[in-house]
Every structure is written in structure tokens, then in C-alpha cells.
Amino acid sequence: MSKSYLTATIGHNPSYVWRSILRACFIMRGGARWSIGSGTTIPILDAPWLSNSESIDGNIAGGYHVRDFKVHNLMFEYGKVWNAPLIRQVFSNDITEAILNTPLFGKRRGTVVIWCVALIVFVLKN
């Protein structure tokens, strides 16, 4: 059983309402990402937690080394700071930069889903 709307599946014999709700899930997934609280519930791979709303693909080289780890394993044990030496040792340069540029909010303890929306401006020409 899934605990998150973003990872929920249709299931067996779903109601019309549940099917309708899940059909719109792709909209939420498009801009949703985890805001890192403690990081204890967010998997490192295949979950949108990077600041650009992207995830680290589970099929990256060496991904099997961190498959069962959570985001909090990339932070120092004491203090809410990325463990940059560890991250640089495990990931490629582009993934390392994406991780290190993802903010850690010191006051937030819980992990929540946030939805980022890009501002799009349409200009009409005469």
C-alpha cells in the first residue's frame, strides 16, 4: 500500500473518483518535490527531492550502492548540512552539484511535498 499520493497506484477495482484523482496526478508530479526536513523518509534514488524538482535515476552507474539509503544519509549526523566529501565520492560532478545546490531548511523537521510552479509570461505582438 502506497503512503503518498505522488506514488499511489490505481489498485484493484478503484472507484470512479479515485481513478479521476489519479489521472490528474501527473500534473502534481510535474512540479512537486520533497522539501527536505529530516530526510529520513526520502529515498535517494527515483524521488523528486532535488531543487530542480528532478530525481536521481536509479539506473546511474553505482546506483546499487545507495539503493536502500535515504537522503539523511547524505547529511552530516549532527547539524543540517550536506556531507559534501561523501557526496563527491559517491556521485558524478553534475549530480553532486544538484545535491549541494538543494537547500536544507534548518527549522523544518518534517518532510513535506512542495509544488514549484514556473512563471510563464505570454507576450502578444501587434
Beta strands, then each sheet from edge to edge (+ up, - down):
strand 1: 32-35
strand 2: 112-115
sheet 1: 1+ 2-
end
